[in-house]
Amino acid sequence: MTDSIELREVERRVQVVEDNLRQLQEQATALSGRAEERIANRIADQKTKLAALLKQREALIGAGQSDAQE
């Protein structure tokens, strides 16, 4: 049950980060110069967070599947 709650929270956070990335990419297309560099750094940060969340989600899904088999 706890894994299910944690998985839902990770899924919610994945959606938030993906939305942040979409917004940042839209902003980046409208800007240039120094502001563009800042947004590029924020995009890189969000991609790093997304990768970590996806890895965490996969671990939770894997744990849930092994629990179901037992």
C-alpha positions in Angstrom: 0.0 0.0 0.0 2.8 2.4 0.9 4.5 1.7 -2.5 1.2 2.5 -4.2 1.0 5.9 -2.5 4.7 6.6 -3.1 4.2 5.6 -6.8 1.3 8.0 -7.2 3.4 10.8 -5.6 6.3 10.1 -8.0 3.9 10.1 -10.9 2.5 13.5 -9.8 6.0 14.8 -9.5 6.9 13.5 -13.0 3.9 15.4 -14.4 5.0 18.6 -12.7 8.6 18.3 -14.0 7.4 17.5 -17.5 5.1 20.5 -17.4 8.0 22.7 -16.1 10.1 21.5 -19.0 7.4 22.4 -21.6 7.0 25.9 -20.1 10.8 26.4 -20.0 11.2 25.3 -23.6 8.4 27.7 -24.7 10.2 30.5 -22.8 13.5 29.7 -24.4 12.1 30.1 -27.9 11.0 33.6 -27.0 14.2 34.8 -25.5 17.8 35.3 -26.4 21.2 36.0 -24.9 21.7 35.8 -21.1 18.1 34.9 -20.3 18.3 32.0 -22.7 21.3 30.7 -20.9 19.5 30.8 -17.6 16.6 28.9 -19.0 18.9 26.4 -20.6 20.4 25.8 -17.1 16.9 25.4 -15.6 16.0 23.0 -18.4 19.1 20.9 -17.6 18.1 20.9 -14.0 14.6 19.8 -14.7 15.8 17.0 -17.0 18.1 15.8 -14.2 15.1 15.8 -11.8 13.0 14.0 -14.4 15.6 11.3 -14.9 15.8 10.7 -11.2 12.0 10.5 -10.8 11.7 8.1 -13.7 14.4 5.9 -12.2 12.5 6.0 -8.8 9.2 5.2 -10.6 10.8 2.2 -12.3 12.1 0.9 -9.0 8.7 1.3 -7.4 7.0 -0.5 -10.3 9.6 -3.3 -10.2 9.1 -3.6 -6.4 5.4 -3.8 -6.8 5.6 -6.5 -9.5 7.9 -8.6 -7.3 5.6 -8.2 -4.3 2.6 -9.3 -6.5 4.5 -12.5 -7.5 5.2 -13.5 -3.9 
